[in-house]
């Protein structure tokens, strides 16, 4: 795996702006793919459902605002069909990246398109930290999101479904996610703690999604890129020797260990976005931990790597030109590591500290 994320939320990677003519959007995407190919990468992970919206005609979601500037407005072509076709023309694998539960960075439901299911079903929503989220505790919500993803698996020639690190939202201060009523309705009679119930909600979602994907197209992979720390060793003796303030298991309710052990996923790409030697969460400590976590499993391990952190104006490790290369060399020491995914393409193409040139040279040996 020599992959790169292309983020569409807030037009981070593509399209460069909202409201561009369809032909210019296509030209921009082709130019990006050509640069991916020149870097000797082999996989693009493209965000096609950034915020309860779609980069394709959907019976479940409105058109994304990041295409035309207006949610629900048809851009005049099918971006997903075009992107997958162009990637495959260049022998690049195409992974369709979905953000399952995030609805809007604004709390105003009326700002959503009239045909947005979140607007039509306000009872599905929870407002937290000034943002809107689908409530993962509602079975109808989980089913809806699975169906919306499976629609893409059924209709498009994608190589994988990819989920990122957003399950329950990242904590905002000391405020708890306000789902007590849902817990009382669906979980309190089964689970002694709300945390266990939340993890079970996400487990059910992942398990059902995996089943549905394999029923339709067994060759389509399911990959997940969680936050880089499962649990700290002070909370769990089997956790990593880290001191992260946020963890998958305790903060985001993402029980990655169960997903791996049950073989519900085909690959896992933890976002290890810290430098070698970082006291709170050392890069190699985490690579070693995740390598051990997948040992004996058929789940492939790729490392999510932080090209966006490279900063020539800084003073720390990320201001050094060899940080990413040192991380790649670290990866090679662990046989369970089968590649990397970089966040994100624009950060590589900026070429700070010549990282684009370095990566191009490093990966040239893998080119066919």
C-alpha positions in Angstrom: 0.0 0.0 0.0 1.4 3.3 -1.1 -1.7 5.5 -0.5 -2.7 9.1 -0.1 -5.9 10.7 1.3 -7.7 13.2 -0.9 -10.0 15.2 1.4 -13.1 16.9 -0.1 -14.4 18.4 3.2 -13.9 22.1 3.1 -12.3 21.6 -0.3 -9.0 20.6 1.4 -7.6 18.7 -1.6 -10.3 18.7 -4.3 -12.1 20.6 -5.9 -9.9 23.6 -5.1 -13.1 25.8 -4.7 -16.8 25.3 -4.8 -18.8 26.3 -7.8 -16.1 25.4 -10.4 -17.4 24.3 -13.8 -17.6 20.5 -14.1 -14.9 20.4 -16.8 -12.5 22.3 -14.6 -13.2 20.0 -11.6 -12.4 17.0 -13.9 -9.2 18.6 -15.1 -8.1 19.3 -11.6 -8.7 15.8 -10.5 -6.8 14.3 -13.5 -3.9 16.6 -12.6 -3.9 15.3 -9.1 -4.0 11.7 -10.2 -1.1 12.3 -12.6 1.0 13.6 -9.7 0.0 10.7 -7.5 1.2 8.4 -10.3 4.4 10.4 -10.6 5.1 9.8 -6.9 4.9 6.1 -7.5 1.9 5.7 -5.2 -0.7 3.1 -6.0 -3.8 4.0 -4.0 -6.1 7.0 -3.7 -8.4 7.3 -0.7 -11.0 9.8 -1.8 -13.6 11.4 0.5 -17.0 10.8 -1.2 -19.3 11.3 1.8 -17.7 14.0 3.9 -20.7 15.3 5.8 -23.9 13.3 5.3 -23.7 14.4 1.7 -22.6 12.8 -1.6 -20.1 13.1 -4.4 -22.5 10.9 -6.5 -26.2 10.8 -7.3 -27.7 9.1 -4.2 -31.1 8.0 -3.1 -29.9 8.5 0.5 -27.9 11.7 0.6 -28.1 15.2 -1.1 -25.3 16.4 -3.4 -22.3 17.7 -1.5 -22.0 21.5 -1.0 -18.3 21.2 -1.7 -19.1 20.7 -5.4 -21.3 23.6 -6.3 -21.4 25.6 -3.1 -25.0 24.6 -2.4 -26.0 21.4 -0.8 -28.4 19.4 -3.0 -27.4 21.1 -6.2 -26.5 18.7 -9.1 -23.0 19.4 -10.4 -23.9 18.2 -13.9 -21.9 14.9 -13.8 -21.2 11.9 -11.6 -17.9 12.8 -9.8 -17.5 9.3 -8.2 -17.9 7.4 -11.5 -15.4 9.8 -13.1 -12.9 9.6 -10.3 -12.9 5.8 -10.0 -12.6 5.4 -13.8 -9.7 7.8 -14.0 -7.9 6.2 -11.1 -8.2 2.7 -12.6 -7.0 4.0 -16.0 -3.7 4.8 -14.2 -3.6 1.5 -12.4 -4.4 3.2 -9.1 -6.7 1.5 -6.5 -9.7 3.6 -5.6 -10.9 3.6 -2.0 -14.2 5.4 -1.3 -13.9 7.3 2.0 -17.0 7.8 4.1 -17.5 9.8 7.3 -20.5 8.0 8.8 -22.0 10.0 11.6 -21.0 13.7 11.1 -23.8 15.8 9.6 -22.7 19.4 9.8 -20.2 21.7 11.4 -23.1 24.0 12.1 -25.9 23.4 14.5 -28.7 24.9 12.3 -30.7 22.0 10.9 -32.5 24.5 8.6 -29.2 25.2 6.8 -29.2 21.7 5.4 -30.8 20.9 2.0 -34.5 20.4 2.1 -34.0 16.8 1.0 -31.3 16.0 3.5 -32.5 13.1 5.7 -31.0 14.8 8.7 -33.4 17.7 8.2 -36.3 15.4 7.5 -35.6 13.3 10.7 -34.4 15.8 13.4 -35.0 13.0 15.9 -32.0 11.2 14.5 -29.7 14.1 15.4 -27.7 15.1 18.4 -26.1 18.6 18.8 -22.7 18.5 20.4 -19.9 21.1 20.5 -21.9 23.3 18.1 -22.1 20.6 15.5 -24.7 18.1 14.3 -24.2 14.3 14.4 -26.3 11.3 13.6 -27.0 9.5 16.9 -25.1 6.2 16.7 -27.3 4.7 19.4 -30.4 4.6 17.2 -30.7 1.3 15.2 -32.6 3.1 12.4 -29.6 5.5 12.0 -27.1 2.7 11.9 -29.2 0.9 9.3 -29.6 4.1 7.2 -25.8 4.8 7.1 -25.0 1.1 6.2 -27.5 1.3 3.4 -26.1 4.6 2.1 -22.6 3.1 2.0 -23.8 -0.2 0.4 -25.4 1.9 -2.3 -22.0 2.9 -3.5 -20.6 -0.6 -3.2 -23.5 -1.8 -5.4 -23.3 1.0 -8.0 -19.6 1.8 -8.4 -16.4 0.0 -9.3 -14.5 0.8 -6.0 -11.8 -1.3 -4.5 -12.5 -0.5 -0.9 -14.8 1.2 1.5 -12.8 3.4 3.9 -13.9 4.9 7.2 -11.8 7.4 9.1 -11.5 8.1 12.8 -14.8 9.8 13.5 -17.3 7.4 15.3 -18.6 9.1 18.4 -17.2 12.6 18.2 -14.0 13.7 19.8 -14.7 15.0 23.3 -15.3 18.7 23.8 -13.9 19.7 27.1 -15.6 17.8 29.9 -19.0 17.7 28.2 -20.5 14.3 27.7 -22.2 13.4 24.4 -25.9 14.0 25.2 -27.4 10.6 24.5 -28.7 9.6 28.0 -32.3 9.2 26.7 -31.2 6.9 24.0 -29.1 4.9 26.4 -32.1 4.5 28.7 -34.3 3.4 25.8 -31.9 1.0 24.1 -29.0 0.1 26.4 -29.5 0.6 30.1 -31.3 -2.8 30.5 -28.4 -4.6 28.8 -25.2 -2.7 29.5 -24.0 -1.6 33.0 -22.2 1.4 31.5 -23.0 3.9 28.8 -19.4 3.4 27.5 -19.9 -0.3 26.9 -23.2 0.4 25.1 -21.6 3.0 22.9 -18.9 0.6 21.9 -21.5 -2.0 21.1 -23.3 0.4 18.9 -20.2 1.0 16.8 -19.4 -2.7 16.8 -22.9 -3.5 15.5 -22.4 -0.9 12.8 -19.0 -2.2 11.7 -20.1 -5.8 11.7 -23.3 -5.2 9.7 -21.4 -3.0 7.2 -18.8 -5.7 6.7 -21.5 -8.4 6.2 -23.4 -6.3 3.6 -20.2 -5.4 1.6 -19.1 -9.0 1.4 -22.7 -10.2 0.4 -22.7 -7.8 -2.6 -19.0 -7.7 -3.7 -16.7 -10.0 -1.7 -13.6 -8.5 -3.4 -14.4 -5.0 -2.0 -12.3 -4.4 1.1 -13.4 -2.6 4.3 -10.7 -0.5 5.8 -10.7 1.8 8.8 -8.2 4.5 9.8 -8.7 5.0 13.6 -7.0 7.4 15.9 -3.5 6.1 16.6 -3.9 5.1 20.2 -6.2 2.3 21.2 -5.7 2.6 25.0 -2.9 3.8 27.2 -1.1 1.1 29.3 -2.2 2.9 32.5 -5.8 2.2 31.6 -5.2 -1.3 30.3 -2.1 -3.4 30.7 -2.4 -4.5 27.1 -2.5 -0.9 25.8 0.5 1.0 24.4 3.1 2.8 26.5 1.6 6.1 25.7 -0.1 8.9 27.6 -2.6 10.2 25.1 -5.5 12.3 26.4 -7.8 10.7 23.8 -8.0 7.1 22.9 -10.1 5.0 20.5 -11.6 2.7 23.2 -12.4 5.2 25.9 -13.0 8.5 24.0 -14.3 7.6 20.6 -15.9 4.2 21.6 -14.1 2.5 18.6 -13.2 -1.0 19.7 -10.6 -1.7 17.1 -9.3 -4.8 18.8 -12.7 -6.5 18.4 -12.9 -5.5 14.7 -9.4 -7.1 14.1 -10.1 -10.3 16.1 -13.4 -10.9 14.5 -12.0 -10.2 11.0 -14.8 -7.7 10.3 -12.3 -5.5 8.5 -9.7 -6.2 5.8 -7.2 -3.5 6.8 -6.6 -1.0 9.6 -4.6 2.2 9.1 -4.0 3.8 12.5 -3.3 7.5 12.3 0.1 7.6 14.0 0.6 11.3 13.5 3.4 11.9 16.0 7.1 12.0 15.6 9.7 9.4 16.6 10.7 10.1 20.2 7.5 12.0 21.1 7.1 11.4 24.8 3.3 11.2 24.9 2.9 9.0 21.9 6.2 7.8 20.3 5.9 6.8 16.7 7.8 3.5 16.9 6.2 2.5 20.2 2.8 2.7 18.4 3.9 1.0 15.2 5.2 -1.9 17.3 2.0 -2.0 19.3 -0.2 -2.1 16.2 2.1 -4.7 14.5 1.6 -6.9 17.5 -2.2 -6.3 17.5 -2.6 -7.7 14.0 -0.1 -10.5 14.4 -1.7 -13.8 13.4 -4.6 -12.0 11.8 -5.5 -11.7 8.1 -6.2 -8.0 8.7 -3.6 -5.9 6.9 -1.8 -3.1 8.8 -1.0 0.2 7.0 0.3 3.2 8.8 -1.4 6.6 8.5 1.3 9.2 8.3 1.3 12.9 8.8 2.6 14.7 5.8 0.7 17.7 6.9 2.9 18.1 10.0 6.1 18.7 8.0 6.9 22.4 8.7 10.1 24.1 7.6 9.2 27.1 9.7 9.0 25.1 12.9 11.7 24.2 15.4 10.8 20.6 16.4 11.2 17.2 14.8 8.8 18.0 12.0 11.1 20.8 10.9 13.7 18.2 10.1 13.8 17.0 6.4 14.2 13.3 7.3 11.3 12.7 9.8 8.9 11.0 7.3 11.8 9.0 5.7 12.9 7.8 9.2 9.3 6.7 9.9 9.2 4.7 6.6 12.4 3.0 7.6 10.9 2.2 11.0 7.9 0.6 9.3 10.2 -1.7 7.3 11.5 -3.2 10.6 8.0 -4.7 11.2 6.9 -7.5 8.9 3.2 -6.8 9.8 3.4 -3.3 8.3 2.3 -3.6 4.7 2.4 0.1 3.6 1.4 3.7 4.4 -1.3 6.2 3.7 -0.3 9.9 3.8 -2.5 12.8 4.9 -2.9 14.5 2.6 -2.0 14.9 -1.0 -1.9 18.7 -1.0 0.6 18.6 1.9 2.9 16.4 -0.1 2.6 18.5 -3.3 3.5 21.7 -1.4 6.9 19.9 -1.1 8.0 21.3 2.3 11.6 20.3 3.0 11.5 18.5 -0.3 9.3 15.7 1.1 7.6 15.2 -2.3 11.0 14.7 -3.9 12.1 12.4 -1.1 9.0 10.3 -1.3 9.2 10.1 -5.0 12.7 8.8 -4.8 11.9 6.4 -2.0 9.0 4.8 -3.7 10.6 4.6 -7.1 12.0 1.2 -6.2 8.4 -0.2 -6.0 7.3 1.2 -9.4 6.6 -1.3 -12.1 
